[in-house]
Structure formats: structure tokens, C-alpha cells
Amino acid sequence: MLDAAYYAALGLSSIHEKVLSGQRLSFEDGIALFNCPDITAVGALALHVRCRLHGHNAFYVVNRQINYTNVCVNGCTFCAFRRDAESDSGAFALSLDDVLARLRDADSTPLHLDELHIVGGCHPTRPLSWFEDMIRSVRAFNPDLPVKAFTAVEIEHFSRLEGISTVEVLRRLQAAGLVMMPGGGAEIFDEKLRPQICPHKADAAAWLRISGEAHSLGIKTNCTMLFGHLETYEHRIDHLCRLREQQDKSGGFTCFIPLPFLTENSLLKLPEDKVGPQRGLDQLRTVAVARLMLDNIPHLKAYWIMMGPKLAPVALWYGADDLDGTIIEERIGHMAGAQSAQGMTIAELEHTIRASGFTPVRRNATFNILDDSDSPEARQ
Ligand code: V47
């Protein structure tokens, strides 16, 4: 599969050698991988790296997502989820009781959650104390449940609203019980493109700085890239290189999640060459290139909600090692036309992983393995 002569014929000898010897790939290498005509050759390199890191394990998490509001001051052009005001059609803002009711429904026998994933729009008035209360109430209900909440963008928003530093916001949320942050809001870092897709959102420098601040406080975070809209391959590789550089400095990114842009109900219209069936292959190639470029980020998630339950497991052969989880309720992707179900059962996730040729491994929010009875190590 990793035949040197074949990679030489593709003009990828040096990349092939670097991957086998564990050396870092350059910006130009990343572009060459995007331009390589044989996507399976790119995938085989990524599979090699993925198996070096995780063997044939594929991770999943028993989780519930809660979006507390879609009212948002940011006005991102790609986003179908957001509403400008609570009075707008389709707008919602959950109360604390609503959040706790959703948690109680999900975190009860026989299903116990290993992650609570909470994100929302940047609400114009809801104060930081509301979010501290929310985390404290969740912890009071189940002190063992890891709370993964708030993107770097929400942290920046709380800081502006309260007139305090982002580090102070992070400290307060950590004191309330926050252990992990999801990776949303990174979109595409390029300074010329970002204003076209998310003009009012925290900029690239702020997103990366806040991630580093979280890491320095011991809060692990994920990171994402929204792709398949206006960006070029150069923008994608630039984005990946900036994540890699930040990780060299602060080391707290646990998982990278490439998010394919879903187009329904979006103000952002795609150029014609971005629409059509080739998008599935582009998603697999992007997973593979990301796995190869991000040599310092341990996990790569093929998020089944956005990629779809058929393509996401294929990505396990292209460098991904995680499918995310049971989810139960998802709004951001579904308001943008995601065709996937709202959730998957543990049995469905495990069957999907096994049927794809991998070993299911249950993890929690911070990627600690919870039940490794199925893993190759445990079977030895
Ligand atoms: O930041 C919004 C993206 C993100 C669309 O960290 C869209 O474990 C595609 O980050 N099409 C939020 N994507 C979701 C997210 C996430 C999801 C699951 C797990 C984790 C994790 C993080 O969703 C946003 C944005 O990049 N998004 N609209 C859309 N139309």
C-alpha cells in the first residue's frame, strides 16, 4: 500500500519519506496532498499515521448536546442556526430549568452520560453569572459528568459583555466546573476571507489566544475548521498550520474536527465548482490532509452529524479516529439541512465502528478511555 515507487510516480517521494519517518510536513507538502490525483494514496498515508497513534481503535462518547440559545450578535453569513433577536421566527433561548430538564432526561438509567456538550449563540444580554449558575447546577445534579462548554468565541463575547479579561472569564467558568471546551468558531482563520463569512466574530488571533489561555489554565479544548465554502486549499493549509503552531506553544488541543459546510438556509452562496457529488471525496481528502499536517494533535473527529452517518465511518480509513457520540439533539447542522438523525444509540455507534473494520472504544469528554474491554490492549 505504501509502495515508495508509487509515491515517486505521484511526485510525493519526499512526503512519503517524511510521513514514514515521522517528520513534519510543510505548507507546500499540504498543497501537494490536496492536488494529488490519487485520493487513496493520500488516504493510505493518513491511515498509516492514524494507526501509529491509535491502532484500529475508533472512539465514541455517550453525550448529549444542549444549545442554550440561537440568538447571536455575530451575524455570520454561513450560519443557518443563528437569529438576531429573541422575537425573530425560529429563535429560542432556554431557561436554566429547560437545560436541567434536558440533562435529567438524558442522564438517567440506563444511559449515563460521559460528556455534556453545551454551546450557543452569543446572546446580547445574558450575563456570565447565568452560565456559572448553569454549570454549577449541572455539577450539583451529577458531579461526575464532564462539562464541555463554550467556544473561544463565546468566551470573547462574555469578556466584552462583562468588561473583564478572557482569562478572568475562563477562571470563573473553570471555578464553576468547566473542564473542556469544544472547538467551534475557528471557521477559517485567513484575515481576508474571515470578514466575508463571520465579520463580527472573534478574529483568528483572538480565537487562538483564548485557546492558549484555556490550555495554560489546564482546560483542554478541541479545534475545528469550516471548509467547502469560499476558501481555497491555501486557506485550509494556512488554517491547519496556525493550529499546529498554537499547539506547539500551548499543547492543549485534544481533537481536530473538520466541518463540511452545509448550505441550506444560509446567506452564503457557493460558487458552482463547490457544489455537487465531489464534495464527499473532498471531505475524505480534507480529513486525510489534516491528519498528516496536524502531527501534534492526538485525535481527529469525523463528526457523523455533519459528514453523515455513511461517510463519517469511511473517514476512519482516511485518518479519523473518532465519530463523536450519541448526541441526542443537534440543531446547528440540522437547521442547515443535515440529513442525519438527531442521535445514535451506543449499539448503533459500536456496530458502525465494527462494521467499518475498527474496534469501538468508549471515551469521555477529555478522551479518557472508559471501557477498554474491547480494545486490542485489553484482549492481550
Ligand atoms: O463553529 C455552523 C459550524 C460549529 C454550519 O468540539 C456549520 O467536540 C457546517 O464546533 N455547516 C459548531 N458547519 C459545532 C462544533 C462542534 C461540533 C461537534 C463537536 C465539537 C467538539 C464541536 O459548527 C461552528 C461552525 O464552524 N457550523 N454552521 C453549517 N451550515
Residues whose N, C-alpha, C, O or C-beta is under 5 A from the ligand:
A	BS01	V47	F78 C79 A80 M181 P182 G183 G184 G185 A186 E187 N222 T224 L226 L259 P260 F261 L262 I332 A336
